[in-house]
Amino acid sequence: MSHIENAPPSPAGFRIVDLFAGPGGLDVAAHVLGHQVTGIEWDSEACETRCMAGLDTFQGDVREFRAIFFPRAQVLTGGPPCQTFTVAGHGAGRRALDDVLEYITKLHEAVRVENQDWKEIFRTWHRISEELRGKERKAEKVKARKREVEDIRATKRRAIRKRLVHLGNSDDAAKNILKGLKDPRNLEFQDYELKGLLKELSDLNDELAKLKDELEELGDERTGLVLQPLWWVIERSRRPGSTPYEAVILEQVPTVMRVWEEYAKVFATLGYRTRTQLMHTEAFGVPQTRRRAVLMARFDPTASANKIHPGHLPEVSESHMRFQPRSEQADTLFSDTSEKDRKRSRKDNWVSMGEALTKAKEVAKQLELNPPPELHDRPDFTVVSNYGTGGDPKLRGRRDHDTPAATVTGKISRNRVVRKDNGEHLARFSSAEAGVLQTFPVAYPWSGKDIPQQIGNAVPPRLALHVLRHVLEPELNEKEAQSRLNQATTALENWKPKKPVAVLKRKDWEEHPLAGR
């Protein structure tokens, strides 16, 4: 059974379905605002964290579910996998983006035909789905052969090394020959057996290159996942007997903005007012510099009924100052706004790592958490990134304790933390601390494996608070909105998990309260 109450939400509350829900960044923000959220998440580790946090969760592939499974859901949210587009602009990423934009255009053409028959709209989606599934099945076969070729090639390389040693080369010399081996055909050896092994290795390299090209042409299986939220909105808007979602909120990395812009065109046809916005997380109280592409939509039945272009939603107002790059030191950031300008703008200054971690220790003490989270006492510190700058691994990005963190990724546990004054190594960030830098509550029950990756993939809850409030409560005036955010922020910081819940499977959906049965 579900953990969502089978009762009408509070006057300010909505029932939300969150696709690709992760460990619960948006969900915990929605809960403190008084909304009910059901998340769908594939990753078992993230599901374990969600369940320990008491979040209603279906584990499974989003493609195994449909919008019609949850007719009582009023709002759709989600952040489909972004890895496909992180290299947009060249190679596979560019093609993946072009493919998605083409599929969106086809769906848009189907839904904007006046009085279009639902069956025809569904046929368009079915053809797209079948094409993607066909590519995915073929890609799996190519991947299997690629793994097989890689194993054979590893065996050949070991045989070549052994033969080189047998012919009088030292072990180190044999290693160096293999290390610098780019095209085996260019090497000249008199030994017949070695020449044969090098020819076989060359052929395997050629086959591997062809397989890689083929995989790049087929695309990433995650490409189709980015279409799922769009189809859910179309299904709820055009399927006979369904009612449109009252609101939709989607977020991803900046390279997905092109996708959201095309989504917005379809949403407008379906009767939504929309807004795409590139949001700087530090400008919303997140102690971290990170950019997210956000698509917001609110259904406007009046505009839809009158065939009027529904127009745009206003932007989400930034509550804090942004960081600006220092002109002479690009890897160090600071706020170049004077105190006088800051007061005039009525924005708070950005939140530093030190401030966030100090506040977390105070909250943990007040909540008397048992067991207490791992929070370290550190002198003034500098974080040395695991990543190199400009492709040079020796040029590690650095951030001091009195600035926001760099973008929190799944590698945050590898970042070194050192004393600012003398470089002495200090304790690295714990899971609780990394979560706090992502604005999760200090009491968040991180569970399962690869917790840093869970944290790095999550929506910052503090950012989600601003977006959810903005889209779902547009009737509030500026003063009321600020008061609402202040209360929700305090509630988020002091949040404690309720009783752990069991994960749900697809077979459980018929008994779920959002199924309306």
DAGINOR-V108263 format. One record per pair of residues at least 4 apart in sequence whose ideal C-beta (glycine too) atoms are under 7 Angstrom apart, sorted by the first residue. I is the first residue (numbers start at 1). J is the second residue. If there is no record, write none. Layout:
# DAGINOR-V108263
<<I | J> <I | J>>
This chain:
# DAGINOR-V108263
<<1 | 511> <2 | 56> <2 | 504> <2 | 512> <2 | 513> <3 | 54> <3 | 56> <3 | 501> <4 | 36> <4 | 38> <4 | 56> <4 | 513> <4 | 514> <5 | 36> <6 | 513> <9 | 13> <9 | 14> <9 | 15> <9 | 36> <10 | 34> <12 | 34> <12 | 473> <13 | 34> <13 | 35> <13 | 36> <14 | 35> <14 | 74> <14 | 75> <14 | 246> <14 | 472> <15 | 36> <15 | 72> <15 | 73> <15 | 74> <15 | 514> <16 | 30> <16 | 35> <16 | 36> <16 | 37> <16 | 73> <16 | 75> <16 | 77> <17 | 38> <17 | 70> <17 | 73> <17 | 76> <17 | 514> <18 | 26> <18 | 27> <18 | 37> <18 | 39> <18 | 77> <18 | 78> <19 | 40> <19 | 62> <19 | 78> <19 | 228> <19 | 229> <20 | 41> <20 | 62> <20 | 78> <20 | 79> <20 | 80> <20 | 81> <21 | 27> <21 | 39> <21 | 40> <21 | 41> <22 | 41> <22 | 46> <22 | 454> <22 | 457> <22 | 458> <22 | 459> <23 | 46> <23 | 49> <23 | 50> <23 | 454> <23 | 458> <24 | 28> <24 | 39> <24 | 49> <24 | 50> <24 | 53> <24 | 55> <25 | 29> <25 | 440> <25 | 458> <25 | 459> <25 | 460> <25 | 461> <25 | 464> <26 | 30> <26 | 77> <26 | 459> <26 | 464> <27 | 31> <27 | 37> <27 | 39> <27 | 55> <28 | 32> <28 | 53> <28 | 441> <28 | 461> <28 | 495> <29 | 33> <29 | 461> <29 | 464> <29 | 465> <29 | 468> <29 | 492> <30 | 35> <30 | 37> <30 | 468> <31 | 35> <31 | 37> <32 | 488> <32 | 491> <32 | 492> <32 | 495> <33 | 465> <33 | 468> <33 | 469> <33 | 488> <37 | 55> <37 | 56> <38 | 56> <38 | 58> <38 | 514> <39 | 50> <39 | 55> <39 | 56> <39 | 57> <40 | 58> <40 | 60> <40 | 62> <40 | 65> <41 | 46> <41 | 47> <41 | 50> <41 | 57> <41 | 59> <42 | 60> <42 | 61> <43 | 47> <44 | 48> <44 | 59> <44 | 448> <45 | 448> <45 | 449> <45 | 450> <45 | 454> <46 | 50> <46 | 454> <47 | 51> <47 | 57> <47 | 59> <47 | 503> <48 | 52> <48 | 447> <48 | 448> <49 | 53> <49 | 445> <49 | 446> <49 | 447> <49 | 448> <49 | 454> <50 | 55> <50 | 57> <51 | 57> <51 | 500> <51 | 501> <51 | 502> <51 | 503> <52 | 445> <52 | 447> <52 | 497> <52 | 500> <53 | 444> <53 | 445> <53 | 497> <54 | 497> <54 | 498> <54 | 499> <54 | 500> <54 | 501> <56 | 501> <57 | 503> <57 | 504> <58 | 65> <58 | 504> <58 | 505> <58 | 506> <59 | 503> <59 | 505> <60 | 64> <60 | 65> <60 | 505> <60 | 506> <62 | 225> <62 | 228> <63 | 228> <64 | 506> <65 | 69> <65 | 506> <66 | 235> <67 | 232> <67 | 235> <67 | 236> <68 | 235> <68 | 239> <68 | 242> <69 | 509> <69 | 515> <70 | 514> <70 | 515> <71 | 242> <71 | 516> <72 | 513> <72 | 514> <72 | 516> <73 | 514> <74 | 245> <74 | 246> <75 | 245> <75 | 246> <75 | 247> <75 | 472> <76 | 229> <76 | 232> <76 | 233> <76 | 245> <76 | 248> <77 | 249> <77 | 250> <78 | 229> <78 | 250> <79 | 250> <79 | 251> <79 | 252> <79 | 459> <80 | 225> <80 | 226> <80 | 228> <80 | 229> <80 | 252> <81 | 222> <81 | 225> <82 | 86> <82 | 252> <82 | 253> <82 | 256> <83 | 222> <84 | 93> <84 | 96> <84 | 220> <84 | 222> <84 | 223> <85 | 93> <85 | 96> <85 | 97> <85 | 255> <85 | 256> <86 | 93> <86 | 253> <86 | 255> <87 | 91> <87 | 92> <87 | 93> <88 | 93> <88 | 94> <88 | 97> <88 | 255> <89 | 93> <89 | 94> <90 | 94> <91 | 216> <92 | 96> <92 | 216> <92 | 219> <92 | 220> <93 | 97> <94 | 98> <95 | 99> <95 | 219> <96 | 100> <96 | 219> <96 | 220> <96 | 223> <97 | 101> <97 | 258> <98 | 102> <99 | 103> <99 | 219> <99 | 223> <100 | 104> <100 | 223> <100 | 226> <100 | 227> <100 | 259> <101 | 105> <101 | 258> <101 | 262> <102 | 106> <103 | 107> <103 | 128> <103 | 227> <104 | 108> <104 | 230> <104 | 262> <104 | 263> <104 | 266> <105 | 109> <106 | 110> <106 | 124> <106 | 128> <107 | 111> <107 | 124> <107 | 125> <107 | 230> <107 | 234> <107 | 266> <108 | 112> <108 | 265> <108 | 266> <108 | 269> <110 | 116> <110 | 120> <110 | 121> <110 | 124> <111 | 116> <111 | 121> <111 | 234> <111 | 238> <111 | 266> <111 | 269> <111 | 270> <112 | 269> <116 | 120> <116 | 121> <118 | 122> <118 | 238> <118 | 239> <118 | 240> <119 | 123> <120 | 124> <121 | 125> <121 | 234> <121 | 238> <122 | 126> <123 | 127> <124 | 128> <125 | 129> <125 | 231> <126 | 130> <127 | 131> <128 | 132> <129 | 133> <130 | 134> <131 | 135> <132 | 136> <132 | 224> <133 | 137> <134 | 138> <135 | 139> <135 | 218> <135 | 219> <136 | 140> <136 | 221> <138 | 142> <138 | 218> <139 | 143> <139 | 215> <139 | 218> <139 | 221> <140 | 144> <141 | 145> <142 | 146> <142 | 211> <142 | 214> <142 | 215> <142 | 218> <143 | 147> <143 | 215> <144 | 148> <145 | 149> <145 | 211> <146 | 150> <146 | 208> <146 | 211> <147 | 151> <148 | 152> <149 | 153> <149 | 204> <149 | 207> <149 | 208> <149 | 211> <150 | 154> <150 | 208> <151 | 155> <152 | 156> <152 | 204> <153 | 157> <153 | 201> <153 | 204> <153 | 208> <154 | 158> <155 | 159> <156 | 160> <156 | 197> <156 | 200> <156 | 201> <156 | 204> <157 | 161> <157 | 178> <157 | 201> <158 | 162> <159 | 163> <159 | 197> <160 | 164> <160 | 178> <160 | 194> <160 | 197> <160 | 198> <160 | 201> <161 | 165> <161 | 174> <161 | 175> <161 | 178> <162 | 166> <163 | 167> <163 | 193> <163 | 194> <163 | 197> <164 | 169> <164 | 174> <164 | 177> <165 | 169> <165 | 171> <165 | 174> <167 | 191> <167 | 194> <169 | 173> <169 | 174> <170 | 174> <171 | 175> <172 | 176> <173 | 177> <174 | 178> <175 | 179> <176 | 180> <177 | 181> <183 | 202> <184 | 198> <184 | 201> <184 | 202> <185 | 202> <187 | 198> <189 | 194> <189 | 195> <191 | 195> <192 | 196> <193 | 197> <194 | 198> <195 | 199> <196 | 200> <197 | 201> <198 | 202> <199 | 203> <200 | 204> <201 | 205> <202 | 206> <203 | 207> <204 | 208> <205 | 209> <206 | 210> <207 | 211> <208 | 212> <209 | 213> <210 | 214> <211 | 215> <212 | 216> <213 | 217> <214 | 218> <219 | 223> <226 | 259> <227 | 231> <228 | 232> <229 | 233> <229 | 250> <230 | 234> <230 | 263> <230 | 266> <231 | 235> <232 | 236> <233 | 237> <233 | 245> <233 | 248> <233 | 267> <233 | 270> <234 | 238> <235 | 239> <235 | 242> <236 | 242> <236 | 243> <236 | 244> <236 | 245> <237 | 244> <237 | 270> <244 | 270> <244 | 271> <244 | 299> <245 | 299> <246 | 299> <247 | 297> <247 | 298> <247 | 299> <247 | 471> <247 | 472> <248 | 267> <248 | 297> <249 | 296> <249 | 467> <249 | 468> <249 | 471> <250 | 260> <250 | 295> <251 | 292> <251 | 293> <251 | 294> <251 | 459> <252 | 256> <252 | 293> <253 | 293> <254 | 278> <254 | 291> <254 | 293> <256 | 260> <256 | 293> <257 | 261> <257 | 276> <257 | 278> <257 | 293> <258 | 262> <259 | 263> <260 | 264> <260 | 276> <260 | 293> <260 | 295> <261 | 276> <263 | 267> <263 | 295> <264 | 268> <264 | 274> <264 | 276> <264 | 295> <265 | 269> <266 | 270> <267 | 272> <267 | 274> <267 | 297> <268 | 272> <268 | 274> <268 | 309> <268 | 310> <271 | 299> <271 | 300> <271 | 301> <271 | 303> <271 | 304> <271 | 310> <272 | 297> <272 | 298> <272 | 299> <272 | 300> <272 | 310> <273 | 297> <273 | 298> <273 | 300> <273 | 310> <273 | 311> <273 | 312> <273 | 313> <274 | 295> <274 | 296> <274 | 297> <274 | 312> <274 | 313> <275 | 296> <275 | 312> <275 | 313> <275 | 315> <276 | 295> <277 | 294> <277 | 315> <277 | 316> <278 | 291> <278 | 293> <279 | 284> <279 | 291> <279 | 292> <279 | 294> <279 | 316> <279 | 463> <280 | 291> <280 | 322> <281 | 286> <281 | 288> <281 | 289> <281 | 290> <281 | 292> <281 | 460> <281 | 463> <282 | 286> <282 | 288> <282 | 289> <282 | 320> <282 | 322> <282 | 323> <282 | 350> <282 | 404> <283 | 318> <283 | 320> <283 | 322> <284 | 318> <284 | 319> <284 | 320> <284 | 462> <284 | 463> <284 | 466> <285 | 319> <285 | 320> <285 | 351> <285 | 462> <286 | 290> <286 | 439> <286 | 460> <286 | 462> <286 | 463> <287 | 351> <287 | 352> <287 | 353> <287 | 355> <287 | 356> <287 | 404> <287 | 405> <287 | 437> <288 | 404> <288 | 405> <288 | 407> <288 | 408> <288 | 437> <288 | 438> <289 | 323> <289 | 333> <289 | 404> <289 | 406> <289 | 407> <290 | 407> <292 | 463> <294 | 467> <296 | 313> <296 | 467> <296 | 471> <298 | 313> <298 | 471> <298 | 474> <300 | 304> <300 | 310> <301 | 305> <302 | 306> <303 | 308> <303 | 310> <304 | 310> <316 | 466> <316 | 467> <316 | 470> <318 | 347> <319 | 347> <319 | 348> <320 | 347> <320 | 348> <320 | 349> <320 | 350> <320 | 351> <321 | 335> <321 | 337> <321 | 342> <321 | 347> <321 | 349> <321 | 350> <323 | 333> <323 | 334> <323 | 335> <323 | 350> <323 | 404> <324 | 333> <324 | 334> <324 | 335> <324 | 336> <325 | 330> <325 | 333> <326 | 332> <326 | 333> <326 | 334> <331 | 389> <331 | 397> <331 | 398> <333 | 403> <335 | 349> <335 | 350> <337 | 341> <337 | 342> <338 | 342> <339 | 343> <340 | 344> <341 | 345> <342 | 347> <342 | 349> <350 | 404> <351 | 355> <351 | 356> <351 | 404> <352 | 356> <352 | 401> <352 | 402> <352 | 403> <352 | 404> <353 | 357> <353 | 401> <353 | 404> <353 | 405> <353 | 437> <354 | 358> <354 | 401> <354 | 402> <355 | 359> <356 | 360> <356 | 436> <356 | 437> <357 | 361> <357 | 375> <357 | 433> <357 | 436> <358 | 362> <359 | 363> <360 | 364> <360 | 375> <360 | 436> <360 | 442> <361 | 365> <361 | 375> <362 | 366> <363 | 367> <363 | 442> <363 | 493> <363 | 494> <364 | 369> <364 | 372> <364 | 373> <364 | 375> <364 | 442> <367 | 443> <367 | 494> <367 | 496> <369 | 373> <369 | 443> <373 | 432> <373 | 442> <373 | 443> <374 | 430> <374 | 432> <375 | 432> <375 | 433> <376 | 427> <376 | 430> <378 | 426> <379 | 419> <380 | 401> <380 | 420> <380 | 421> <381 | 401> <381 | 417> <381 | 418> <381 | 419> <381 | 420> <381 | 426> <382 | 398> <382 | 399> <382 | 400> <382 | 418> <382 | 420> <383 | 398> <383 | 399> <383 | 405> <383 | 415> <383 | 417> <384 | 396> <384 | 398> <384 | 415> <384 | 416> <384 | 418> <385 | 396> <385 | 397> <385 | 406> <385 | 415> <386 | 411> <386 | 414> <386 | 415> <387 | 397> <388 | 392> <388 | 393> <388 | 394> <388 | 395> <388 | 396> <389 | 395> <389 | 397> <390 | 395> <397 | 406> <399 | 403> <399 | 405> <399 | 406> <400 | 420> <401 | 420> <405 | 437> <408 | 412> <408 | 434> <408 | 437> <408 | 438> <408 | 455> <408 | 456> <409 | 456> <410 | 452> <410 | 453> <410 | 456> <410 | 457> <411 | 452> <412 | 429> <412 | 434> <412 | 452> <412 | 455> <412 | 456> <413 | 428> <413 | 429> <413 | 434> <413 | 452> <415 | 428> <415 | 429> <416 | 425> <416 | 428> <417 | 426> <417 | 427> <417 | 428> <417 | 429> <418 | 423> <418 | 424> <418 | 425> <418 | 426> <419 | 423> <419 | 424> <419 | 426> <429 | 433> <429 | 434> <430 | 434> <431 | 435> <431 | 446> <431 | 451> <432 | 436> <432 | 442> <433 | 437> <434 | 438> <434 | 452> <434 | 455> <435 | 440> <435 | 444> <435 | 446> <435 | 455> <436 | 440> <436 | 442> <438 | 455> <438 | 458> <438 | 460> <439 | 460> <439 | 461> <439 | 462> <440 | 444> <440 | 461> <441 | 492> <441 | 493> <441 | 495> <443 | 495> <443 | 496> <443 | 497> <445 | 497> <446 | 451> <446 | 454> <450 | 454> <451 | 455> <452 | 456> <453 | 457> <454 | 458> <459 | 463> <459 | 464> <460 | 464> <461 | 465> <461 | 492> <462 | 489> <462 | 492> <463 | 467> <464 | 468> <465 | 469> <465 | 485> <465 | 488> <465 | 489> <465 | 492> <466 | 470> <466 | 485> <467 | 471> <468 | 472> <469 | 473> <469 | 481> <469 | 484> <469 | 485> <473 | 484> <476 | 480> <476 | 481> <476 | 484> <477 | 481> <478 | 482> <479 | 483> <480 | 484> <481 | 485> <482 | 486> <483 | 487> <484 | 488> <485 | 489> <486 | 490> <487 | 491> <488 | 492> <489 | 493> <490 | 494> <491 | 495> <504 | 508> <508 | 512> <509 | 515> <510 | 515> <510 | 517>>
